[in-house]
Amino acid sequence: MHGEHATSSSVKIFANIFISFVGAGVLGLPYAFKEAGIWEGIIIMLFVAIVSMKAMLLLIDCKYKLEERKEVRKLFKVSPIPRPDAEKGDEGGDKEEMETLMNGTSEEGVVKSGESNGEVHVLSGTKTSKIESAVKKYHVENEHLKELNYGDLAYYALGTKGRLIVEMSIVISQTGFCCSYLIFISSNLAALFQHLTMYHYIVFMLPGCCALSLLRHLNKLALFSLMADFANIFAYTVVFWFDFEHIHNVPIHPKTMSLEGFPFFLVIAFYCYEGAGMILDLESSVAMDKRDKFRSIFKMAIISMTGLFIGFGACGYLSFGPETMNIITLNLPDGVLPHAVQALLSFSLYFTYPVMMFPVIRILEKRLLTDPNNEVIKANLLRLGMVLLTAVVVVLIPNFTTLMALVGATCCTLLAFILPGLIHWRIFQESRSCLAKVLDVLLIFMGCIATVLGTIDALKRLFPSLDPNHTVVDTGI
């Protein structure tokens, strides 16, 4: 994701962030709004968006803080940009120190907070050119080094157990995403071609999923990924259009608040915003001389996504009312265009499946195999085993939104809230303010509460016998 493939365009950076977050989870939002109510859903979505954004930016702060350590700079490539905690008046000083770093004249080779007279220095074209050249030179000389990732942050903050927790959480959450894709595809195919059940289609999909999982490099899927992105945009647009076309045909008094639906919607929102496992990779994919733009672009992307999530979920619920199914595409009427939407989304998620499975395979191969390149048979069996595992999970939990809630309540809360709070607490333990301490505690506390409430609610939906007073209606499967 670096080198000549690093992204320098603001539009591309925005698109990469947006596409990485907007996935199949959005298709379950109308059902979540039905469970929680319009106003409750909007309030929760806004709250989760703000807290999630702050938590992910804390991880980037932790990365920059660790890069100040000498032992870290020897093992990892650092980001030679002005630090986010620098004083406003230090911009000129930071730029000069970045140039010093790139030219290798700094003894320790890292950007540090410098003295400043409070003036904002305007870089000349010559100086800017020198900095850009220095950035490229630094990158070439350190190409063999990788940048800090989430697991590395957890290791420096919490030790080897921290890295293990992060990696296993990523494995479980990504596997859960793959399972949700299989549920969506098989459910839509069963709705399109009703002579077979979703379980038949799962069996039919397995050979292709197994073949795709054997790919060692995702660049072979680049064309399909691009087509999938366009398919998603088209499909969401059509679903919106059908929502507005159908909304006047459903004379309902929409639910506004529901305590019973609160934990369910909360963990669905966590599921939609869970990007903590990707945020450092997204930041690392940006060209080093453009890293200072990432935070502002990331905030704009989160705002845009929040508008999409609220609009898509609320409109879907208002359009179909109590009949809203757990996958909104199943509410679409018969016709060529609705069927095309279902087919396109199924195509999109089918080729997104190996992309979601890729980090799972990488982590498990590193943990379980001595040398994956020389243990091809074992590596292939591991990949095939993971695909079969996703099929088994889908058979056991065939409900799209229930699986979303279960993954959101467990792994997503851990990755997005609890761990960022813990990691920031440990890495900044000697320099954080009282407000930062409060935020860390809030993230940890909120994550723990959401995990307990969300898991209990998801298990009640999965096993109705656990709650005799709770009526579960199977919608969409």
C-alpha positions in Angstrom: 0.0 0.0 0.0 3.0 2.2 -0.1 5.6 3.4 -2.5 4.5 4.2 -5.9 1.1 2.9 -5.0 0.6 5.4 -2.2 -2.4 7.7 -2.6 -1.8 11.4 -2.9 -5.2 12.6 -4.3 -7.7 13.9 -1.7 -10.5 12.5 -3.7 -9.0 9.0 -3.8 -8.2 9.2 -0.1 -11.8 10.1 0.7 -13.1 7.3 -1.7 -10.8 4.7 -0.1 -12.1 5.6 3.4 -15.7 5.7 2.3 -15.6 2.4 0.4 -13.8 0.7 3.3 -16.6 1.5 5.7 -19.7 1.3 3.7 -20.5 -2.4 3.3 -23.3 -4.9 3.7 -24.1 -3.6 7.1 -26.0 -0.6 5.7 -28.6 -3.1 4.2 -29.6 -4.1 7.8 -30.1 -0.5 9.0 -33.8 -0.1 8.0 -34.6 -3.2 10.1 -32.6 -1.7 13.0 -34.6 1.6 12.8 -37.8 -0.5 12.9 -36.6 -2.1 16.1 -35.4 1.1 17.8 -37.5 3.9 16.3 -36.6 6.9 14.2 -35.4 9.4 16.8 -33.6 6.9 18.9 -31.9 5.5 15.8 -30.7 8.9 14.7 -29.4 9.9 18.2 -27.5 6.6 18.6 -26.1 6.8 15.1 -24.8 10.4 15.7 -23.3 9.5 19.1 -21.6 6.3 17.8 -20.2 8.2 14.8 -18.6 10.9 17.0 -17.2 8.5 19.5 -16.0 6.0 16.9 -14.2 8.8 14.9 -12.5 10.0 18.1 -11.4 6.5 19.1 -9.9 5.8 15.6 -8.1 9.1 15.7 -6.7 8.2 19.1 -5.1 5.1 17.5 -3.3 7.4 15.0 -2.1 9.6 17.9 -0.8 6.5 19.6 1.1 5.5 16.4 2.8 8.9 16.2 3.6 8.8 19.9 5.3 5.4 19.6 7.3 6.7 16.6 9.1 9.0 18.9 10.7 6.0 20.6 14.2 5.2 19.4 13.6 1.4 19.4 10.4 1.8 17.3 12.2 3.9 14.7 14.7 1.2 14.2 12.0 -1.4 13.4 9.3 0.5 11.7 9.0 3.2 9.1 7.9 6.5 10.6 5.5 9.1 9.3 7.5 12.3 8.7 4.7 14.8 9.1 3.8 17.4 11.7 2.3 15.7 14.7 -1.3 16.3 15.6 -0.4 17.4 19.1 1.9 20.2 17.8 1.1 23.8 18.7 -0.5 25.8 16.0 2.5 28.1 15.8 4.9 25.2 15.2 3.9 24.5 11.6 6.9 26.2 10.2 9.3 24.5 12.7 7.8 21.1 12.0 8.2 21.5 8.3 11.8 22.4 8.8 12.4 19.4 11.1 10.7 17.2 8.6 13.2 18.3 5.9 16.0 17.7 8.4 14.7 14.2 9.0 14.4 13.4 5.3 17.9 14.5 4.6 19.2 12.3 7.4 20.8 15.1 9.4 18.8 14.5 12.5 20.6 12.4 15.1 17.6 10.3 15.9 15.7 10.7 12.7 12.3 11.7 14.0 10.1 14.7 14.1 10.0 16.3 17.5 8.1 19.4 18.8 10.3 22.4 18.1 10.6 25.9 19.4 8.5 28.4 17.5 8.1 32.2 17.6 4.4 31.8 16.9 4.6 32.8 13.2 3.2 30.8 10.4 5.9 30.3 7.8 5.0 30.1 4.2 7.1 27.5 2.3 8.6 28.6 -0.9 8.3 26.5 -4.0 12.0 25.5 -3.8 11.6 24.5 -0.1 8.5 22.5 -0.8 10.2 20.7 -3.7 13.1 19.8 -1.4 10.8 18.4 1.2 9.0 16.3 -1.4 12.3 15.0 -2.7 13.4 14.2 0.8 10.2 12.3 1.5 10.7 10.2 -1.6 14.3 9.5 -0.7 13.4 8.5 2.8 10.7 6.2 1.5 13.1 4.5 -0.9 15.7 4.0 1.7 13.3 2.5 4.2 11.1 0.5 1.8 12.0 -2.7 3.6 10.4 -1.4 6.8 6.7 -1.6 7.5 4.6 0.9 9.4 3.0 0.3 12.8 -0.3 -1.5 12.7 -3.1 -2.1 15.3 -1.4 -5.3 16.6 1.9 -3.4 17.0 0.2 -0.7 19.1 -1.4 -3.3 21.3 1.9 -5.0 21.7 3.7 -1.9 22.9 0.8 -1.0 25.2 -0.4 -4.3 26.5 2.3 -6.9 25.6 2.1 -10.1 23.6 -1.4 -10.7 25.0 -2.5 -7.4 23.6 -1.4 -8.3 20.1 -3.1 -11.7 20.4 -6.4 -10.1 21.5 -6.3 -7.7 18.5 -5.5 -10.4 16.0 -8.1 -12.8 17.2 -10.7 -10.0 17.3 -9.9 -9.2 13.7 -10.1 -12.9 12.8 -13.5 -13.3 14.4 -15.0 -10.0 13.1 -13.7 -10.5 9.6 -15.0 -14.0 9.6 -18.4 -12.7 10.8 -18.4 -10.2 7.9 -17.8 -13.1 5.5 -20.7 -15.0 7.0 -23.0 -12.0 6.7 -22.1 -11.8 3.0 -23.0 -15.5 2.5 -26.3 -14.9 4.2 -27.1 -11.9 2.1 -26.2 -13.6 -1.2 -28.0 -16.8 -0.5 -31.1 -15.0 0.8 -31.3 -12.8 -2.3 -30.8 -15.7 -4.7 -33.5 -17.7 -2.9 -35.8 -14.7 -3.3 -35.0 -14.4 -7.0 -35.1 -18.1 -7.8 -37.6 -19.6 -5.3 -37.3 -23.2 -6.4 -34.2 -23.6 -4.2 -33.6 -22.6 -0.5 -30.8 -20.4 0.7 -28.9 -23.5 2.0 -28.8 -24.9 -1.6 -27.2 -21.6 -2.8 -24.6 -21.7 0.0 -23.5 -25.1 -1.2 -23.3 -23.9 -4.8 -21.2 -20.9 -3.8 -18.7 -22.8 -1.8 -16.5 -24.1 -4.7 -16.1 -20.5 -6.0 -15.4 -19.1 -2.5 -12.8 -21.8 -1.9 -11.1 -21.0 -5.2 -11.0 -17.3 -4.5 -9.6 -17.9 -1.0 -6.6 -19.6 -2.5 -5.4 -16.4 -4.2 -2.2 -15.2 -2.7 -2.4 -11.6 -4.0 -5.5 -9.4 -4.0 -4.4 -7.4 -7.1 -5.9 -10.2 -9.2 -9.3 -9.1 -7.9 -8.7 -5.4 -8.6 -11.0 -5.3 -11.6 -13.8 -7.1 -9.8 -13.4 -4.9 -6.7 -13.8 -1.8 -8.9 -16.9 -3.3 -10.5 -18.2 -4.2 -7.1 -17.9 -0.6 -5.9 -19.9 0.7 -8.9 -22.5 -2.0 -8.3 -22.9 -0.9 -4.7 -23.4 2.7 -5.6 -25.9 1.8 -8.2 -27.8 -0.6 -5.9 -28.0 1.9 -3.0 -29.2 4.6 -5.4 -32.0 2.3 -6.7 -33.0 1.2 -3.2 -33.3 4.9 -2.2 -35.4 5.5 -5.3 -37.8 2.6 -4.4 -38.0 3.9 -0.8 -39.2 7.3 -2.0 -41.6 5.7 -4.5 -43.1 3.4 -1.9 -43.1 5.7 1.1 -46.5 7.3 0.5 -48.1 3.8 0.2 -47.4 2.9 3.9 -49.6 5.0 6.2 -47.9 4.3 9.5 -47.1 6.1 12.7 -43.4 5.3 12.9 -41.9 4.2 16.2 -39.8 7.0 17.6 -38.2 5.4 20.7 -37.9 1.9 22.1 -35.9 0.8 25.1 -36.2 -2.8 24.0 -34.6 -2.0 20.7 -31.8 0.1 22.2 -29.1 -2.5 22.6 -29.8 -4.0 19.2 -29.5 -0.8 17.4 -26.4 0.2 19.4 -24.4 -2.8 18.3 -25.7 -2.6 14.8 -24.3 1.0 14.7 -21.0 -0.3 16.1 -20.9 -2.9 13.3 -21.4 -0.2 10.7 -18.7 2.1 12.1 -16.1 -0.6 13.0 -13.0 0.5 11.2 -10.5 0.5 13.9 -8.9 -2.6 12.4 -8.4 -0.7 9.1 -7.7 2.9 10.1 -3.9 2.6 10.4 -3.7 0.7 7.1 -5.8 3.5 5.5 -3.5 6.1 6.9 -0.5 4.2 5.8 -1.8 4.0 2.3 -1.6 7.8 1.9 1.6 9.3 0.5 3.9 10.4 3.2 3.9 14.0 2.1 0.1 14.1 2.2 -0.4 12.5 5.6 -1.3 15.9 7.2 -4.5 15.9 5.2 -5.7 12.5 6.3 -7.4 13.6 9.6 -9.6 16.3 8.0 -10.5 14.0 5.0 -11.3 11.2 7.4 -13.7 13.4 9.4 -15.4 14.5 6.2 -15.8 10.8 5.2 -17.3 10.0 8.6 -19.8 12.9 8.3 -20.8 11.7 4.8 -21.2 8.1 5.9 -23.3 9.1 8.9 -25.7 11.0 6.5 -25.9 8.0 4.3 -26.5 5.6 7.2 -29.2 7.7 8.8 -30.9 8.5 5.4 -30.8 4.9 4.2 -32.0 3.4 7.5 -34.8 5.9 8.2 -36.1 6.0 4.6 -36.1 2.2 4.4 -38.2 1.9 7.6 -40.6 4.7 6.7 -41.2 3.1 3.3 -42.0 -0.4 4.5 -43.0 0.1 8.1 -43.6 -3.0 10.2 -43.0 -5.1 7.1 -39.4 -4.0 6.9 -37.2 -7.2 6.6 -33.8 -7.7 8.0 -32.3 -7.3 4.5 -34.0 -4.3 2.9 -33.5 -5.6 -0.7 -36.0 -8.4 0.2 -38.7 -5.7 0.5 -38.2 -4.6 -3.1 -41.1 -5.5 -5.5 -40.8 -8.0 -8.4 -39.4 -6.5 -11.5 -36.3 -6.2 -13.7 -34.7 -3.3 -11.8 -35.2 -4.7 -8.3 -33.9 -8.1 -9.5 -30.9 -6.4 -11.1 -30.2 -4.7 -7.7 -30.2 -8.0 -5.9 -28.0 -9.6 -8.5 -25.5 -6.7 -8.5 -25.2 -6.6 -4.7 -24.8 -10.4 -4.6 -22.1 -10.1 -7.3 -20.4 -7.3 -5.3 -20.3 -9.2 -2.0 -19.3 -12.4 -3.6 -16.0 -10.8 -4.8 -15.7 -8.9 -1.6 -15.7 -12.2 0.4 -12.0 -13.0 -0.4 -11.0 -9.5 0.4 -12.6 -9.8 3.9 -11.1 -13.2 4.4 -7.6 -12.1 3.3 -6.5 -10.6 6.7 -7.9 -13.6 8.5 -5.8 -16.0 6.5 -2.7 -13.8 6.9 -3.0 -13.8 10.7 -3.8 -17.5 11.0 -0.9 -18.5 8.7 1.5 -16.4 10.7 0.2 -17.9 14.0 -0.1 -21.5 12.9 2.4 -22.1 10.2 6.2 -21.9 10.4 6.7 -20.9 6.7 3.4 -20.5 4.7 5.4 -20.2 1.4 7.0 -23.6 1.9 3.9 -25.2 3.5 1.5 -24.8 0.6 -0.6 -27.8 1.3 -1.2 -26.8 4.9 -1.8 -23.2 3.9 -4.4 -24.3 1.3 -6.1 -26.6 3.8 -6.3 -23.7 6.3 -7.9 -21.4 3.7 -10.4 -24.1 2.7 -11.2 -24.8 6.3 -12.0 -21.2 7.0 -14.4 -21.0 4.0 -16.2 -24.2 5.2 -16.3 -22.7 8.7 -18.2 -19.6 7.4 -20.7 -21.9 5.7 -21.3 -23.8 9.0 -21.8 -20.6 10.9 -24.4 -19.4 8.3 -26.3 -22.7 8.7 -26.3 -22.2 12.5 -27.1 -18.4 12.4 -29.0 -17.7 9.2 -30.4 -14.3 10.3 -28.5 -11.4 8.8 -29.1 -8.7 11.4 -28.8 -11.1 14.4 -25.3 -12.1 13.1 -24.5 -8.4 12.6 -25.5 -7.7 16.2 -23.5 -10.6 17.6 -20.3 -9.6 15.8 -20.9 -5.9 16.7 -21.5 -6.7 20.4 -18.4 -8.7 20.8 -15.4 -8.0 18.5 -16.5 -4.6 17.1 -16.9 -3.1 20.6 -13.6 -4.5 21.6 -11.7 -3.2 18.5 -13.5 0.1 18.2 -13.8 1.3 21.9 -12.3 -0.9 24.6 -8.9 -1.4 23.1 -8.3 2.1 21.7 -9.1 3.4 25.2 -6.7 1.0 26.9 -3.9 1.5 24.3 -4.2 5.3 24.6 -4.2 5.1 28.4 -1.0 3.1 28.4 1.0 4.9 25.7 0.1 8.4 26.9 0.1 7.5 30.6 2.8 10.1 31.5 1.5 13.0 29.3 -2.3 12.8 28.9 -4.6 15.5 30.3 -7.5 15.0 32.6 -9.9 15.3 29.7 -8.0 12.6 27.8 -8.2 10.3 30.9 -11.9 10.8 31.1 -12.3 10.0 27.4 -10.2 6.8 27.8 -12.4 5.7 30.7 -15.5 6.6 28.8 -14.5 4.5 25.8 -13.6 1.5 28.0 -16.8 1.7 30.1 -19.1 2.3 27.1 -17.5 -0.6 25.2 -17.9 -3.0 28.2 -21.6 -2.0 28.8 -22.4 -2.3 25.1 -20.7 -5.7 24.9 -22.8 -7.1 27.8 -26.1 -5.6 26.7 -25.6 -6.3 23.0 -24.5 -9.9 23.5 -27.5 -10.7 25.7 -29.9 -9.1 23.2 -28.3 -11.0 20.3 -28.4 -14.3 22.1 -32.1 -13.7 23.0 -32.8 -13.1 19.3 -30.8 -16.2 18.4 -32.4 -18.4 21.0 -35.9 -17.1 21.7 -36.3 -19.7 24.5 -33.9 -17.6 26.6 -36.6 -14.9 26.8 -40.1 -16.2 26.8 -41.6 -12.7 26.7 -39.7 -11.7 23.6 -41.4 -12.3 20.3 -39.0 -13.0 17.4 -40.4 -12.6 13.9 -38.3 -14.2 11.2 -38.1 -11.6 8.6 -36.2 -11.9 5.4 -35.0 -15.5 5.6 
